[in-house]
């Protein structure tokens, strides 16, 4: 019986690549149609005009707007998560002007003129009178002005955009409230981390009003409109960071952003965390009021394993050979080369640049035999290949205990590990990495903490079929009676009611020629592929397809195209299981000889088998490939796995047996040569694992390898990227 065929993989012997990273322009995703959005707080319009959607995840909306409204639903949940991702991308931009400008911007008369770039102010700040943002003739020129406190715009102040500058490329970011006084005319998006955003009477804003947590208000006569353009600010985003072999020691604890083996994990204020939070002996508190992308894990077998892995990681890091010497104090503008450094109790103050010297596997391990303190406002900059997952700051190294404290407003990178003590981060810390403790509390305070700067992959809110349900939550976007998962499966366009242009809706057509139209065979209210008639593990909408006309539908046929090669073997060698002659040479794929061993493909394949053929001899290597194949078969123990949609666009869902609920899995995506192009770790929730951020993959055929972390059993399925 054929299903979505799974091949077990035990070794990858050739090129292993780290997970995919992308350079792209800042993407607002689902936020694109919003003029005003808060993750937690009210949006109150008292006589002003909001031109665009309004939303809040925790809070209320009042006063109306020229657009749709969303409260506490899937849309606002996605919006607040993407809002944090956007904040991470913008705040992680290289700062061109670090504290070189006064906290007050603008001047009287002709005003102050700024050149493009990122400006950072280590305090509250303001704009007054006239500020000119001069793009120098470049329509992609951008201005990001960041304040480590509140931001105010004075009454009657004006922001002018000149020489190509566009409002979509202007952001004012504040670690506090943002207030614009009466009659000001300002251009650019107002973005607060954890504070209110307010427009006084008669303010004109060409830009959005965004806050991770805080009220949004408009007074009488105020007007807020979205920028009439799309941002061109280039940002870096990455789904995962694969460490160098020398420091690839974290094991299962790498799944966590915050973790304590023996202590509480607690937050003060409103923080944003992208990554799992866990403790093996304590409680977790304070994160529900902020934005948390990930799971909270209290003591369990999962956290016990993570605690053991953290101990092992500490031991492995302590076993590294010292390669450099350094004083106990780091920073003060220095550039540090890669190495392993031992010090007594130490500190970091000011700015430090970690220079990888062009080596992406360069490691930086700083071991302090006592406490390690990061002064307020400190900054870690990575250069020339240095990577956050290859950086470790260890307090209590080689001694009983050593606390780690990261001061307020610091921007730091790497894993901060306290051996036997507390690991704390202060107010407004921006951390790319992790906070761990082997024997103490882990504390955060109104911070932004993330393991990976994930891409924003959601799409703007649309309602293709006009049914009042935005596509984001609609299971049948085009209203043709076929749910989107089923459309993805059969290759019709979920945004077109008549994909083939034959004058009939896709729902009226009959994809599998079984005499039952597509709409009847699809549950339009379901988010997953329909399997109801009967519930046999095979999608209803494809049951009748029979490519080779042998009387056996493809869904149960082990050799769809009748070339003598089973579909699993065809997936392995890259021939098309639906084409009799993939390379168009006039010979069937079965007559060809993929591995050039003098035996044709059909002879080396069991066409009646649903798995890769390994019979001559049974040696763990597929018969149809070279003996030194990159993919070798060991077992097929994980059964009944369903992956959809397939073909896919930007995400997939992996449905496992309930036997694997809460198990941890390593998920690798491979190309047809067996090369790993992404590697992530995920935990199944109710037997479900979701993989996102796949939209940047090229069209083509891939394998997805699913490995159970507890027993090492691995399976792979073929995927097709639209």
N, C-alpha and C positions, 0 to 999 in steps of 0.2 A: 504494500500500500504506500502510495507516495504522499508526502506532506511537504512542508517547507523543509527541504532536506538539510540535515545537520551532519557535519563531518567533525570528528574529534581531532584536535590538533595538540600535539605534545611538544614539538620543538619548532622554533623559528631559527634557522641557521644562517640566514643571510642578513642583509642590511636591516638594522633596526633603527627606525627613525623616532625622534621625539614627537609628541603630539603636535597637531597643526596649530600654527599661530598665524594671525592675519593682521595686516595693516589696512585699515579702512577708514572711511570718514565716519565721524560720530553719527550714530543712528538713534533716532528717538523712538523708532518702532511704533508701538501702540500709542505712545504719547503724542504722536505727530498731529493728531486732530484736537489735542487738548490745548486750551488757552490757560486754564487754571487747574492745578492738581496738587493735592496734598496727600501724603501717605497716612497721616493721622491728624485730623483737625477739620474745622468747618470752612466752607467757602460761603461768604456772606456778601452779597451785592446790595448796597444801600443806595440805589439810584444811579449807578454807573452802567457801563455797557461791557459785557464780556462776549467777544466775538470768537466763538469756538466752544468745544466741549468743556465741561467742568466735571470734576470727580474727586472723591475721597474714599479711602478704604475704611478708615474709622472716622466717622463724623457726620456732618449734615450739610445740605446745600440749601441756600435761600436767596431770593431776589432775582432769580432767573438769569438766562444767558442765551445767546444766539447759537445754539448747538444742542447736543444731547447731554444728558446728565447720568452719571454712574456713581452708585454708592455700594460699597461692601460686596462686590460681586467678583466674578472671575476676571473681568476687564480691569478693575481697579487693583486687584491683587497682582496681575501681570504688570500693570502700569507702575506700581510702587517698586517692584523688583527691578524693572528696567530703569526707573528713576535712579536707583542706587548704582546700577551699572554705569549709567551715563555720568553720574557724579564721580565714580572711580576713574573713568576714562579722562574726564576733563581735569580732575585734580592730579592725575598722574602725568600730565603733560610737562615737558621740560620747562623750567622757569627761566625765561630770558632776563627778567629784571627782579632778582630776589632782594626785596627790601631796599631797593635803590631809589624808589620813589616815595615821596612823602605820603602820609595816609590820606591827605586831602587832594583830590583831583579837580581840575578846572581852574579857570582864571577869569577875571573881568575883562572888559574890552573885547578884543578879538578871540579871547579864550585860550586855553591850553591845547596844544596839538600833540597827540600821541602817535607813535609809530607802532606797527603791528607787533604782537607777541604776547607772552604770558607774564603778567605782573603779580607779584606776591607781596602782601602787606602783613606784617606780623602783629597786627592789632586791628581794632575797628577802623573804619575808614569812611570816606564820603566823596560825593561829587557835588560841586557847587558852581554857580554861575554858568560858564560855558566850557564844554569839553568837546574837542574835535578829534574824531578817530579817523586818521588819514591812512587809507589803504595803499597809497603809492601806486595807484593804477592797477592793482591786483584785485579782481572780484573775489578771490579766495582768501584774501588777507583776513586774519582773525585776531580778536582781542579777547583775552580771558583775564579778568581782574579779580584776584582772590584776596579775601580779608579773613584774618583769624579772629574775627569778632563781628559785631553788627556793621551794617552798611546803610548809610542814609544819603538821600538825595535832597538837596535844599530846595526851598520854594522858588519857583520861576526858573529853575536850572534847565539848561538845554544841552542835549548830547547831539552833535551833528555828525553825520557820516559823510566822509568826503573821499574823492579819488578812488571809487570802486568799492568801498566798504559796504557790506550788507548786514542788516540787523540779525540775520540767522547765524552770523559768524561772530556775534558779540555776546559774551556771558559775564555777568557779575555774580560771583560766588561768595557767600558769606557763611561763616560758622556762627551764625546768630541771626537776629531779626533783620529784615530789610524794610525800610520805610521810605516812601517817596512823598515829599511835601507838596502842598497845593500848587497847581498851575505849572508843574514841571512837564517838560517834553523830553522823554528819554527813549532811547532805542537800544534793544538788546534784551536778553532773557535774564530775569531776576531769579536766582536759584539759591535758596537757603538750606543749609544743613541743620535741621532741627529748630527753626525759628519761624516766626510769622512773616508774612509778606503783605504789605499794605500800600494802597494808593489813596492819597488824600483827594480832596475835591478838585475836579477839573484836570487831573493828571492825564496826559496822553502817553501811552506805552505801546511801542511797536516791538513786541517781544512777549514771551510767556512768563507766567507767574508759577513757580514751582517750589515746593518745599517737601523734604522728607517727613517732617512732622511740624505742624504749626498751622495757625489760622491764615486764611487768605481773605482780604477785605478790600472792597472798593467803596469809596464815598461818592456822593452825588456829583454827577458830571464827569466822573473819571471814565476813561475808555482804555480797554486793553485788547489788542489784536495780535494775531499770530504773524510772525515775519513772513513776507511774501516770497520766500526763497527756501532752499534746502541747505543746511550747513555743509561746509566743505572742510571742516577741521579734521585733520588726519589724527587718528588715535591708534593705539596698539591694543589688540584683544587676543586672548589665548584661552583655550578650553582646559589646558593642563600644562604642567611643567614637569618634565621628566629629569630627575637629578642625575648627576654624574655617578658612575659606578662606585666611586670611593665613598660617596655620602648617600647612596641609595640604601638607607638603613631603617627607614621608618616603619616599613611593613604596613599593617592595617591602621596604625595611628595616623598615617598620611591622609586618611579619609576625613580627619578632623581639622578644623580651624582653631578651636579652643578645646583643650583637654587637660584634665587632672587625673592622675592615678589615685590620689588619696586626698581629695579636698573639694570644696564647693567651687562652682563656676558661677560668677554673679556679675551683673551689670548695673550701673547707676546711670540715670539719664536715658536718653533715646539714642541707641546705637544702630548701626547697620552691619550685619554680619553675613558674608557669603561663604558658607562652609558649615560643616557639622559641628555641633557643640556636644561635649561628653564629659562624664566623670565616672570613675569606677568606685568611688566611695564618697558620696556627697550629694548635693542637690544642684539644680540649675535654676537660676532666677533672674528676672529682669529683662528678658529679651523679647517678650511678647508685645511690648508697646512700640518697639522699633520695627525694622525690616530685617527679617532673617530668612535667607535662602538656604535651606538645609534642614537637617533633623536635630532634635535634642535626644541624646542617649544617656539615660541614667543606668545605674549598675545592672549589668547583664553579662551573659557570656561574651557578647560583642565587646563590651568595654573591658572585660577581664583580659581578652586577647590583646586589645589595644594597649592596656597598661603593661602587659608583658613585653609587647613589641617596643614600647617606649623605653623600658629598662634596657632592652637589648640594643636599642639605638644609642642610648647614652654610653653604654659599654663600648660599642663599636666606634663612636666618635672619640672617646677617650683613648682608644687604642691607636689612633692615627699618629704618625710620626711628626714631631714638631719640625717645621721647615723654615720658620722665621722668628725674629725677635721684635718686640715692641714694648714701649712703655705702657703702664697700666691705663693711661688716658688716650683715647682715640678721638679723632675729629679735628677741629680747628682748621678746616680747609684742606686737610691732607688727602693724598691719593695713596691707596693701599694696594699692593700687589697680592695676588692669590697666595694662599698658604695656610698653615696651621700654626696658631700662635698661643702660647701659654703665658698667663699673667697672674698676679695676685688679684685681689678685688680691684675692679676697674670701672671705667666710665666712658661714655661717648658724649661729646659736646660740640655743638656747631655742625659743620658739614664734613662728611667723609665720602670720598669717591672710591668705590671698589672697582678696580680695573682688571678685567679678565684677560687682558693682553691678546685679544682675538680668539681665545679658547672658550667655547661654550661649556666645556667641562671644568673650567677653573673653579676651584673650591676655596671658600673662606670659612675657616673654623676658628673662632675666638673663644678660648677656654679660660674663664676667670675663677681662680681658687678662692672664691668669696662672692660677695654681692656684685652685681653689675647694674649701674644706673645710667640711664640716658637722660641728659638734661633737657629741659623744656625747649621746644623749638628746634631740636636737632633734626638733621636730614641725612639720609643715606641715598647716594646716587650710584646707579650701576652704569658701567661703561665697558665697551669693547668685549661684549660677550658674557659679562657677569650676569648670573641668573639667580633669582630669589630662592629657588629650591636648592641651590648649592651653597647657601649662606647659613651659618649657625652661630648664635650668640649664646654661650652657655654660662650660667651662673652656678656656683657651687661645684665647679669642676674639680674632681679629685678630693673634695672635702665633704663633710657631713651635710652642709646646707649652704645655700647662697641664693638670696632673693634676686629677682630681676624686676626692675622698675623702669618703665618707659614714660618719660615726662610729657606733659601736656603739649599739644600742638606739634608733636614730632611727626615727621614723615619718614618711615623706616621700612626696611625690607629684610626678609629672612626669617628663619625659625628662631624664636626666643625661648630658651629652655632653662628652667630652673630645676636644679637637682636638689630636692629636699626642701625647697622653699616656695614662697609665693611668686607668681609671675603676673605683674600688674601693668596695665596701660592707662595713662591719664586722659584727661578731657581732650577731645578732638584729636586723638592720635589717628594717624592714617597708616595702616600696616598692611603690607603685601607679604604674607607669609603665614606664620602660626604663633600661638602662645601655648606653651606646654609646661606642666610641672609634674615631676615624679612623686612629689610628696607634700604639696601645699595647695593653696587656693589659686585660682586664676580669676582675675578681676579686670573688668573693662569699664569705661566711663565715657558715654556720649561719643563713641569712636566709630570709624569706618574700618572694618577689618575684612580681608578677603584672601583666599588662597590663590584664586585665578581671576584676572581681569576679563571676565567672560564677555563675548560679543552680545550685543542686543540683536536678537533674531526675530522678534515679534514684528508683525506688520501693522500698518495703520488700520484703524477701524473702518471697515466697509460693510455695506449691506447689499450684496450683489442682487439678491432676489427681491429686495424691498419688502421683506416680511416683518420688519421691525426688530429682527434679531441680527446683531452684527456678525459678520463672517467669523470673527474670533471665537464666538460661542455657538454659532449655527452649525448643526451637524450636516446640513444640506445647503451649501452656500448658494447654489444656482436654482434651487427649487425644482429640480427635475425628478424628484422622487427617489434619487439614489444618494445614500450618505457619502460623505467625502472620502471615507476610508475605502469603500467599495469602488468609488470612481478612481482613486489612486491605484487600486489593484488592477483594474481592467484598462487603465490608460486613458480614460476620458477626462476632460478638463472639468474640475469641480466648480469652475467659475463660468462655464459656458453651458447653456441648457441644450444646445445642439452642437456637439463637438465636431461631428463629421459633415455638418452642413447639408444634411439630406432632407431637411424640412420637418423632421421628427425630433422630438426631444430625446435625449439619451435614455430617459426612462422608458420610452416606448420601444426602443431598440432591444434586441435580444443578443447579448454578447456571446453566450455559450451555445446558441442555437438549440436550446432544449424546448422551445415552444412556450417559454414563460418569459415575459418581458422583464427588463432590468429592474424597473421600479418595484415590481411584485417580489423580486428576489432580494430586495434590499430593504433593511429597516432604516428609513430616513431619519429616525429619531435617535439612532445609535451612533456612538463615536468610533466604534470598531467594526471590522469586517463582519458582515452578516453570516451567521452559521446557525440556521434554525430548522431547516427542512431537508433532512433531519439534522440534529446537532451532532455531526460526525467528524468535526475537525476540518472539514472542507468548506470553503466559502460557497454559499448558494449561487452566487452570481457567475461562478466559473465552472460549476460542476459539469456542464455539457460540452466544453471545448475538447475537440479531438483532432489535434494537428495532423497526425499521420493517417487518420481515417481507418484505424484498425479496430474500431468498435469499443475501444477502452478510452474514456475521457482522460484528458491530460492530468486531471486532479488525482487519478489513481494509476495512470500509466507511468511506468518507470522509465520508458524510453519514448518521450513525446513525439519526436520526429521520425522514429523508425529507422535510424541509421545504425542500429546495433550497439550503440553506446548508451549506458544508462545516464540519466540526467545528472546524478551526483558526479560521475566521472567527467561529463561534459563541463560542469561548473568548475571542476578542478583544473582542467586543461585550457579553459577559456573559449571553447567552442559553444555555439548557440544551441541549446537543447530544443529550440523550436525551428532550427534550420537544418535541412538534410545535408547541405553542402555549404558550410560557413564561409570558407575561403574562396568559393566560386571557381574552383579549379576543375570542375567537371566530375570530380569524384566525391562520393559521400564521405562525411567525416569518419565513418567506420572503416573505410578503405585506407585512409591516411594513417601515418605512423608517427604519433606525437613525439615519442621518446627515442625514435630512430634506433630501435633495438631489433629491427627486422620482423617484428610481429605487429600486425595492423591493430588499430584501436579497438575495433569490434571484438577481435579475439581476446584482447586483454581486458574487456569489460563484460561484466555479467549484466546483460540488458534487463534481467528480471529482478535485479536488486535495487533497493532504494538507497543504498549507501555506496561509498567508494569501494571499488573492487580490490581486494587483497587476498589472492588465493594461490599465487604461483611465485614464490612460496608465501605462506602466511608469516610475514616478517615485519609487519608494521609499516611497510611502504606500499603505496598504491601501485598496482601492476602497470597502470597506464602512463606513469611518469618515470623519470630517471630515479635510480636508486638514491641519489643524493638530493632528492626533492626537498624544497623548503617546507613542505607540508607532509608530515607523517602521521599515520592514523594509529591511535592507541585503543580507544574505547568509545562507546556510544551511549554512555550511561545517562546523560541528561536527555530525556525524551519529552515529547509533547510540548515543545516550545513553539510559540506562534509569534512572529514578528510582523508588525504592520505599521504604517502602510508600506507596501513593497510592490512597485517602485515607490521611492520616497523623495521628499523635497528637502525639508530642513530638520526633521525629527522622526524618530521611530519609537515605538513602544514594544518592549519585550515581555511577553506573557509566559510565566513559568508555572510549573505545578505548585500547588499550595505546600508541597513538601519543602520548598525552598524559601518560604516566607521568612523575611528578615535575614537571609543569608547575604554575605558580601560576595561580590563578583568583580573580576577584572574584565573589562570590556575593551577588546582591541579591534580596530578596523584595519583591514589589510587590502592591498591591491591584488591583482591577479598573479603577481610574482611572489606573493607571500610576504611583501614588505609591510611593516607596521607603520601606518600613517597617523594613527591616534591611539591613545591609551588612557583609559579612565577607570576609576574604581567607583562602584555603585552598590547600594544595598537594595534588595528587593523589598517592596512594601506591598503586602497582600499579593505577593507573587508577580508584581509589576516593576519593571525598570524602564525609565524614560531616558532617552538619549537625545539631546538637543544640539543646536549649533552646528548642523550638518549642511547648511545651505551653501557654504563656500566650497564644498567638494565639487569636482568636475563630474560631468555626466559620465556614466559608465558602470561597470560591474565591480563589486567589492565583495569581500568576505567579512563577516562579523564573528569574532571569536569570543565566546562566553566561557570564562573559567571560574569555577567555584573556589573561593579562597580557602575554604575549610578542608577540601580534599583534593584540590588540584585537577579535578575532572574538567575537561574542556570540550566544547562543541563549537562548530561554526556553521553559519548559514550564508547562502548567496544573497546579496542585496543588489538592487539596481537603482542608481541615482538618476532622477529625471533631469 
